[in-house]
Amino acid sequence: IQALRTAACLAEDGIRIVRVIGASSMGSGYNLGVARASAQDFDSQYFVFTHDDVLPLFGRLSWDSMIRQMAQPESGFVGVAGSTSIDHNMVWWQVPSRVSGSRLSGAITHSQCDCERVDSFGPFGEVVTLDGVWLAIESQKLRSLGPWREEGWHFYDMDMTLRAHLAGLRNFTINLPLLHKSTGNYTSEWNRLRIKTATEYASRLPISLHPRECRPPSCWMGH
Protein backbone atom coordinates (compact mmCIF):
# COMPACT_ATOMS: atom_id res chain seq x y z
CA ILE A 1 0.00 0.00 0.00
CA GLN A 2 2.78 2.42 0.89
CA ALA A 3 4.56 1.53 -2.38
CA LEU A 4 1.50 2.67 -4.29
CA ARG A 5 1.32 5.97 -2.40
CA THR A 6 5.03 6.54 -2.93
CA ALA A 7 4.93 5.65 -6.63
CA ALA A 8 2.11 8.07 -7.34
CA CYS A 9 3.38 10.72 -4.89
CA LEU A 10 -0.06 10.80 -3.32
CA ALA A 11 -1.01 12.39 -0.05
CA GLU A 12 -3.01 10.40 2.49
CA ASP A 13 -6.22 11.98 1.23
CA GLY A 14 -5.27 11.60 -2.44
CA ILE A 15 -6.25 7.94 -2.70
CA ARG A 16 -8.44 5.47 -0.86
CA ILE A 17 -7.08 1.92 -0.74
CA VAL A 18 -9.41 -0.98 -0.02
CA ARG A 19 -7.57 -4.21 0.73
CA VAL A 20 -9.65 -7.37 0.49
CA ILE A 21 -8.34 -10.48 2.24
CA GLY A 22 -9.86 -13.95 2.03
CA ALA A 23 -12.03 -13.49 -1.07
CA SER A 24 -13.33 -16.66 -2.72
CA SER A 25 -12.36 -15.42 -6.19
CA MET A 26 -10.72 -12.43 -7.83
CA GLY A 27 -14.06 -11.11 -9.03
CA SER A 28 -15.71 -11.46 -5.63
CA GLY A 29 -12.80 -9.60 -4.05
CA TYR A 30 -13.13 -6.76 -6.56
CA ASN A 31 -16.89 -6.56 -6.10
CA LEU A 32 -16.43 -6.49 -2.34
CA GLY A 33 -13.86 -3.72 -2.67
CA VAL A 34 -16.24 -1.60 -4.76
CA ALA A 35 -19.03 -2.21 -2.25
CA ARG A 36 -16.82 -1.23 0.68
CA ALA A 37 -15.71 1.94 -1.09
CA SER A 38 -19.34 2.87 -1.68
CA ALA A 39 -20.34 2.03 1.90
CA GLN A 40 -17.55 4.23 3.27
CA ASP A 41 -18.76 7.13 1.09
CA PHE A 42 -15.46 7.43 -0.75
CA ASP A 43 -17.25 8.98 -3.76
CA SER A 44 -14.57 7.46 -5.99
CA GLN A 45 -14.28 8.91 -9.46
CA TYR A 46 -11.94 6.13 -10.58
CA PHE A 47 -11.18 2.57 -9.55
CA VAL A 48 -7.86 0.75 -9.88
CA PHE A 49 -7.84 -3.04 -9.47
CA THR A 50 -4.59 -4.92 -8.89
CA HIS A 51 -3.11 -7.90 -7.04
CA ASP A 52 -1.29 -8.04 -3.72
CA ASP A 53 1.86 -9.33 -5.48
CA VAL A 54 2.18 -6.24 -7.72
CA LEU A 55 4.72 -3.51 -6.95
CA PRO A 56 4.27 -0.17 -8.79
CA LEU A 57 7.54 1.14 -10.23
CA PHE A 58 6.16 4.30 -11.80
CA GLY A 59 5.96 7.89 -10.58
CA ARG A 60 3.44 10.69 -10.49
CA LEU A 61 3.81 11.52 -14.18
CA SER A 62 2.67 8.03 -15.18
CA TRP A 63 -0.13 8.10 -12.63
CA ASP A 64 -1.41 11.40 -14.05
CA SER A 65 -1.24 9.97 -17.59
CA MET A 66 -3.44 7.10 -16.45
CA ILE A 67 -5.98 9.53 -14.96
CA ARG A 68 -6.05 11.57 -18.18
CA GLN A 69 -6.65 8.45 -20.24
CA MET A 70 -9.47 7.22 -17.99
CA ALA A 71 -11.10 10.66 -18.16
CA GLN A 72 -11.52 10.47 -21.94
CA PRO A 73 -15.22 9.96 -22.77
CA GLU A 74 -14.56 6.94 -24.96
CA SER A 75 -12.07 5.22 -22.64
CA GLY A 76 -12.94 1.97 -20.93
CA PHE A 77 -10.24 0.10 -19.03
CA VAL A 78 -6.63 1.26 -18.86
CA GLY A 79 -4.00 -1.40 -18.24
CA VAL A 80 -0.42 -2.41 -18.96
CA ALA A 81 -0.70 -5.34 -21.41
CA GLY A 82 -3.21 -6.79 -23.84
CA SER A 83 -4.04 -7.63 -27.45
CA THR A 84 -5.82 -6.00 -30.37
CA SER A 85 -7.65 -9.27 -31.07
CA ILE A 86 -9.04 -12.31 -29.27
CA ASP A 87 -10.14 -15.63 -30.75
CA HIS A 88 -11.70 -18.89 -29.58
CA ASN A 89 -8.46 -19.87 -27.84
CA MET A 90 -9.11 -17.00 -25.39
CA VAL A 91 -5.40 -16.54 -24.52
CA TRP A 92 -4.52 -12.94 -25.34
CA TRP A 93 -0.74 -13.39 -25.65
CA GLN A 94 -1.12 -16.20 -28.21
CA VAL A 95 -3.44 -14.35 -30.58
CA PRO A 96 -0.92 -12.97 -33.14
CA SER A 97 0.09 -16.49 -34.18
CA ARG A 98 -3.58 -17.33 -34.79
CA VAL A 99 -5.26 -14.14 -36.06
CA SER A 100 -3.79 -12.29 -39.03
CA GLY A 101 -3.12 -8.60 -38.44
CA SER A 102 -3.38 -8.73 -34.66
CA ARG A 103 -0.66 -7.56 -32.31
CA LEU A 104 0.23 -7.53 -28.65
CA SER A 105 0.59 -4.33 -26.65
CA GLY A 106 2.27 -3.16 -23.45
CA ALA A 107 4.87 -4.45 -20.99
CA ILE A 108 5.11 -6.13 -17.57
CA THR A 109 8.13 -6.96 -15.41
CA HIS A 110 7.91 -10.42 -13.81
CA SER A 111 10.04 -11.87 -11.03
CA GLN A 112 10.76 -15.53 -10.45
CA CYS A 113 13.55 -17.31 -8.57
CA ASP A 114 15.18 -13.98 -7.58
CA CYS A 115 15.38 -12.90 -11.22
CA GLU A 116 13.45 -10.16 -12.98
CA ARG A 117 12.35 -10.31 -16.61
CA VAL A 118 10.77 -7.51 -18.63
CA ASP A 119 8.13 -8.87 -21.00
CA SER A 120 7.72 -6.23 -23.69
CA PHE A 121 4.75 -7.21 -25.83
CA GLY A 122 4.41 -4.34 -28.30
CA PRO A 123 3.51 -0.65 -28.75
CA PHE A 124 1.15 0.89 -26.22
CA GLY A 125 -2.27 1.83 -27.51
CA GLU A 126 -5.81 0.64 -28.04
CA VAL A 127 -6.60 -3.03 -27.46
CA VAL A 128 -9.61 -5.34 -27.26
CA THR A 129 -8.63 -7.19 -24.07
CA LEU A 130 -6.31 -6.47 -21.14
CA ASP A 131 -4.38 -8.54 -18.64
CA GLY A 132 -5.79 -8.36 -15.11
CA VAL A 133 -2.53 -7.47 -13.36
CA TRP A 134 -3.61 -3.80 -13.38
CA LEU A 135 -7.00 -2.50 -14.53
CA ALA A 136 -8.25 1.06 -14.04
CA ILE A 137 -11.55 2.62 -15.08
CA GLU A 138 -13.86 5.54 -14.38
CA SER A 139 -16.34 4.53 -11.68
CA GLN A 140 -19.53 5.34 -13.60
CA LYS A 141 -18.38 3.28 -16.57
CA LEU A 142 -17.55 0.37 -14.30
CA ARG A 143 -21.00 0.43 -12.75
CA SER A 144 -22.62 0.52 -16.19
CA LEU A 145 -20.85 -2.74 -17.07
CA GLY A 146 -22.14 -4.60 -14.02
CA PRO A 147 -20.24 -6.62 -11.40
CA TRP A 148 -17.10 -8.65 -11.93
CA ARG A 149 -17.68 -12.33 -12.65
CA GLU A 150 -17.33 -14.21 -9.38
CA GLU A 151 -15.88 -17.54 -10.41
CA GLY A 152 -12.29 -18.61 -9.84
CA TRP A 153 -9.08 -16.65 -10.21
CA HIS A 154 -8.72 -16.58 -13.99
CA PHE A 155 -10.36 -14.94 -17.00
CA TYR A 156 -12.28 -12.39 -14.92
CA ASP A 157 -10.13 -9.86 -16.78
CA MET A 158 -10.98 -11.17 -20.23
CA ASP A 159 -14.68 -11.18 -19.40
CA MET A 160 -14.78 -7.63 -18.03
CA THR A 161 -12.56 -5.97 -20.63
CA LEU A 162 -14.44 -7.71 -23.44
CA ARG A 163 -17.69 -6.44 -21.94
CA ALA A 164 -16.28 -2.92 -22.05
CA HIS A 165 -15.15 -3.29 -25.65
CA LEU A 166 -18.47 -4.75 -26.79
CA ALA A 167 -20.28 -1.91 -25.01
CA GLY A 168 -18.47 0.57 -27.25
CA LEU A 169 -15.73 1.66 -24.85
CA ARG A 170 -12.08 1.72 -25.88
CA ASN A 171 -9.52 -0.14 -23.77
CA PHE A 172 -5.90 1.05 -23.72
CA THR A 173 -2.46 0.02 -22.56
CA ILE A 174 -0.17 2.77 -21.29
CA ASN A 175 3.35 2.87 -19.92
CA LEU A 176 2.94 2.02 -16.21
CA PRO A 177 6.03 0.07 -15.09
CA LEU A 178 5.05 -2.69 -12.64
CA LEU A 179 6.78 -5.62 -10.99
CA HIS A 180 4.51 -8.66 -10.86
CA LYS A 181 5.93 -11.21 -8.44
CA SER A 182 4.32 -14.10 -10.28
CA THR A 183 4.42 -15.67 -13.74
CA GLY A 184 1.02 -17.33 -13.73
CA ASN A 185 -0.34 -20.72 -12.77
CA TYR A 186 -1.81 -22.64 -15.69
CA THR A 187 -3.74 -25.38 -13.94
CA SER A 188 -6.77 -27.46 -14.90
CA GLU A 189 -8.90 -24.74 -13.26
CA TRP A 190 -7.29 -22.14 -15.52
CA ASN A 191 -8.13 -24.28 -18.55
CA ARG A 192 -11.70 -24.89 -17.38
CA LEU A 193 -12.34 -21.16 -17.06
CA ARG A 194 -10.66 -20.52 -20.41
CA ILE A 195 -13.08 -22.92 -22.10
CA LYS A 196 -16.04 -21.51 -20.16
CA THR A 197 -15.20 -17.93 -21.19
CA ALA A 198 -14.65 -18.94 -24.81
CA THR A 199 -18.02 -20.68 -24.82
CA GLU A 200 -19.79 -17.64 -23.39
CA TYR A 201 -18.40 -15.39 -26.13
CA ALA A 202 -18.38 -17.97 -28.95
CA SER A 203 -20.98 -16.17 -31.05
CA ARG A 204 -18.90 -12.97 -31.02
CA LEU A 205 -15.44 -14.45 -31.60
CA PRO A 206 -13.01 -13.67 -33.09
CA ILE A 207 -13.04 -10.00 -32.10
CA SER A 208 -10.46 -7.62 -33.58
CA LEU A 209 -9.79 -3.94 -33.95
CA HIS A 210 -9.74 -2.83 -37.54
CA PRO A 211 -6.20 -1.51 -38.28
CA ARG A 212 -7.45 2.02 -38.84
CA GLU A 213 -9.32 1.92 -35.53
CA CYS A 214 -6.17 1.36 -33.47
CA ARG A 215 -5.19 4.54 -31.68
CA PRO A 216 -2.43 5.47 -29.28
CA PRO A 217 -3.29 6.58 -25.74
CA SER A 218 -4.72 10.11 -25.65
CA CYS A 219 -1.73 11.40 -23.73
CA TRP A 220 0.39 10.73 -26.84
CA MET A 221 -1.87 12.51 -29.28
CA GLY A 222 -0.48 15.67 -30.83
CA HIS A 223 3.12 14.84 -29.93
N, C-alpha and C positions, 0 to 999 in steps of 0.2 A: 504494500500500500504506500509506504513512504517512497519507494522507488518511482511510483507513478507520479506522486506529487513533485518529487525532485525533477523528474524528466520534463514535466510540463511547466515547471516553475510556478506552481499554483499555490495560492494561499490556502489556509484552512477552510475558508468559506468559498473558495473558487471551484470546488468539486465535492460531490457527495459520493462516497464509496460504500457500496452495499456488498458485504462478503457473505456468501451463502455456503454453509458447511453441511454436509450430510444429505445433499439432494439425491434423489433416486435416479436422475438422469440429467444431462446437460440442459435440456429444454425446461425441465421442471425447476431447476435452479435459476435459470434466467427469468422464468415467469414469476418465481417467488421474489427475486430481486426487484423486478418491476413493481410488483404488488407492495413490497415493503417501502420502496421509494415513494409510491403514491400515498401509502398510509401515513408516512412521516411528513407529508406535505412538502416534499422537496421541490415540487413544481419544475421538474427537470425538462429543459428544452431539448436535450440530447441524451442518448444512452450509448454507452460503450460496453460491450460484452467481451470478456477475455477469460483466460484460464489462470489458475493459481500457480502454474509453472511457467508463466510468461514474464520476462523482465524487459520493460521499456528501455531502449537505448537512445531515444530521440530527445530533443529539447523543445523549448517553447515555440520555436519557429515552425517545427513540424506539427505540433499540436494545433497551432492557429490555422495551418493549412488544412488540417482535417476538419476543423470547425467551418471554415469557409466553404469547403466542398459539401459538407452536410447541409449547409444553409441554402444551397442552390435549389430552386423549386423542383427541378427534375431529378435531383439526386435521391437514390435509395440508400443502400448500404455502402459504407466506405471501409475498405480492408487493406490487407497487405499483399495478398496473392490470390489468383483466380485464373479463369479461362474465358475466352470470348465465345466458346461453344461448349455444349454438353450433349452427350449421346446416350444410348441405352446402356452403356457400360457404367455410367454415373460416377466415373472417377476423373475429376477435373484435370489432374496433371497428366493423364494418358490420352487426352482428347486429340492433340495435334497429329498423333500417329494414326488416328482413326477417322478424323473429319477434315477434309481438304479445306485449306484456307483459315483454319483456326490457329490460335496462338495462345501461349501462356503469358501471364502478366504478374509482375511484382517480385518480391524477395522476402525471405525469412532466414534468420540465422538459427541453426539447430545445434544443440550440444548433446554429446553422447560419449561416455567413457573418457571424460575430462578433455575432450576435443570439441572445437567449435567449427562448424561448416556453414558457409553462406550459400544458400540455394537461391540463385538468381534465375528467375523463370523467364522474364522478358520485360519489355517496356511497360511502364505504368500507364494506366488509362482505363477506358470503359471495358467492363466484362459482363458476362451473363451470370456467372456464379463466383462465390468467394469462399476461401478457406475460413473455418471458424475460429482460428487462433486469435483474431481480433476483428470485431464487427461493430461499427458505429453507425447510428442513424438518428435522424430527428424524431423526437418522441411521438408527435402526431402521426407521422408516417408509419412508425412501428405499430401503433394502436390500430391503424386502419388495416394492417395486414393480419391482425389477429395474433393469438398466443403462439409461442414456440411449440413445436411438436414435442410431446413428453414421452419419448420412447428411446431408451438406450443413450449411448454416448457418442453416436456417430450419425452423420448425414442430417442432423438438425440444421446444419449450416447450408447444405445444398437445398433442403426444403424451403427454408426461409428466404434465401437470396433468390431462388427461382420464383417464389411467390412475388417478391418485389419486382423482378424483371417482367413477369407476366402481367403484373398490374400496371405496367407502363413507366415504372421508375427506372433510373439508370444507376447501376452499381459501378463503383470505381475502385481501383487500387491506387494508393499513393505511397510516397516514400516515407514510411514510418519504421525505422530500424527497431527490431525486436529480437530478443533471445528467447527461443522456445526450448525449454529443457526437456524435450521429448522428441522422438522421431516417428511416433505413431505406433499403433498396436493393431495389426490386421488379423483379427481373430475370426472365428466362425460367426460371432455376433456382428462384427463389422460387415461380413459378407451378407448375412441375413438382412441387415438394414439397407445395404446397397441394393439388393434385389427388390426389397419392399419399396424403396423410394423410386427405383426405375419403373416398377409396375404402376405406381401411383401416377407417374407423369408420362407413361408410355404413349398416350395419344398425342402428346405435344412434342415428343422427341423425334429427331434431334432439334435442338434450339441453338441458333447461332446469330451473332451480330452480322449484319451485312457489312462488308469492308468499309463502305462510305459512312456507316453509322458510327464506327469506332471513333471515339474522341478522347483527347487527353484530359486529365483532371482540370477543373476550371482555373485552379491557381497557376496553371501553365499558359493559359490562353493569353495571347497578345505579347508573349515574350519572344 
